């Protein structure tokens, strides 16, 4: 139902059809474009025979605060674009709880608040502009059959 960018291969025709990755800065890009692939009736295949070894930098890519901020902000942005409202409300509420506790644990609560505020602002803009492309019933069915992320 979705993929991880570091361990993927994408057909050029699928990318042309669905459009390029959104520049979300950090986190959620793969889930967002997965929704668009599914909307365009492209299948996401999992091949467990291929093993990817990923060595993360010990210094990391971003501070804990930036990870918290972009993770929650981007989650708002991509969910409001693609999910029907009942899934959006439950999904974003559960992710808010997760990132709230992670921000408390990592002493980055101010980043969490900023992510929520900026996420709400973008949701308002998207709803006001009508820039939503909600998953169809067939896409929802596909996600349910393939363990997709609808409620969380």
C-alpha positions in Angstrom: 0.0 0.0 0.0 3.0 2.3 0.4 6.8 2.1 0.0 10.0 3.4 1.5 12.0 5.6 -0.9 15.4 4.2 0.0 14.4 0.7 -1.1 12.3 1.3 -4.1 12.3 1.3 -7.9 9.6 3.2 -9.8 8.6 2.9 -13.4 9.2 6.1 -15.2 5.7 5.9 -16.8 4.1 5.7 -13.3 6.1 8.7 -12.2 5.0 10.7 -15.2 1.4 9.6 -14.7 1.2 10.4 -11.0 3.6 13.4 -10.9 6.8 14.0 -9.0 7.4 13.8 -5.3 6.2 16.8 -3.3 8.9 18.7 -1.6 7.8 18.2 2.0 11.3 18.8 3.3 11.3 15.7 5.5 9.0 12.8 6.0 5.8 11.6 4.3 6.9 11.9 0.7 6.6 8.2 0.0 3.2 7.9 1.6 1.9 10.9 -0.3 3.1 9.7 -3.7 1.8 6.2 -2.9 -1.7 7.6 -2.5 -1.3 9.2 -6.0 0.0 6.0 -7.5 -3.0 4.1 -6.1 -5.4 6.8 -7.4 -3.9 6.3 -10.9 -4.3 2.5 -10.6 -0.6 1.7 -10.3 0.2 -1.3 -8.1 2.9 -1.2 -5.4 4.7 -4.5 -5.3 6.7 -5.9 -2.4 9.5 -8.2 -3.1 11.0 -9.7 0.1 13.8 -11.4 -1.9 15.5 -8.0 -2.4 17.4 -6.9 0.7 18.5 -3.3 1.2 21.2 -2.5 3.8 20.7 1.1 5.0 23.3 2.6 7.2 22.1 5.8 8.9 24.5 8.5 9.6 25.4 8.6 13.4 24.9 12.4 13.2 21.4 12.1 11.7 19.8 14.2 9.1 17.9 16.6 11.3 17.6 17.6 14.9 14.9 15.9 17.0 12.9 19.1 16.9 12.9 19.3 13.1 11.9 15.7 12.9 8.9 16.3 15.2 8.0 19.5 13.3 8.1 18.1 9.8 6.6 14.8 10.7 3.4 16.3 12.2 3.2 19.2 9.7 3.6 16.9 6.7 1.1 14.4 8.1 -1.6 17.1 8.2 -0.7 18.2 4.6 -0.7 14.8 3.0 -3.7 13.4 4.9 -6.0 16.3 4.2 -5.2 16.1 0.4 -6.0 12.4 0.1 -8.2 10.9 2.9 -11.9 11.2 3.3 -12.7 13.4 6.3 -13.6 10.6 8.7 -10.3 8.9 8.1 -8.4 12.2 8.3 -9.9 13.2 11.7 -9.1 9.8 13.3 -5.7 9.4 11.6 -4.4 12.9 12.4 -5.7 12.7 16.0 -3.8 9.4 16.6 -0.6 10.8 15.1 -1.0 14.0 17.2 -0.9 11.7 20.3 2.2 9.9 19.1 4.1 13.0 18.2 2.9 14.8 21.4 4.5 12.1 23.5 7.6 11.9 21.4 8.0 15.7 21.7 7.7 15.5 25.5 10.2 12.7 25.6 12.7 14.6 23.4 12.1 18.0 25.0 10.9 19.4 21.7 7.3 20.3 22.5 7.6 23.8 20.9 8.4 22.1 17.6 5.3 19.9 18.0 3.1 23.0 18.6 4.6 24.7 15.6 4.0 21.6 13.4 0.4 21.4 14.5 -0.2 25.1 13.9 1.4 25.1 10.5 -0.4 21.9 9.7 -3.8 23.4 10.5 -3.0 26.5 8.4 -2.2 24.4 5.4 -5.3 22.3 5.9 -7.4 25.5 6.0 -5.8 26.6 2.7 -6.3 23.3 1.0 -10.0 23.1 2.1 -10.6 26.7 1.1 -8.9 26.3 -2.3 -10.6 22.9 -3.0 -7.1 21.4 -3.6 -8.1 18.0 -2.4 -8.0 14.8 -4.4 -9.6 12.3 -2.1 -9.1 8.6 -2.6 -11.8 6.9 -4.5 -13.8 3.9 -3.1 -11.7 1.6 -5.3 -8.5 3.1 -3.9 -9.8 2.7 -0.3 -10.7 -0.9 -1.1 -7.2 -1.5 -2.5 -5.6 0.0 0.6 -7.8 -2.1 2.9 -6.9 -5.2 1.0 -3.1 -4.4 1.2 -2.8 -3.2 4.8 -2.9 0.5 3.9 -2.9 3.4 6.3 -6.3 4.8 6.6 -7.1 5.0 10.3 -3.4 5.4 11.4 
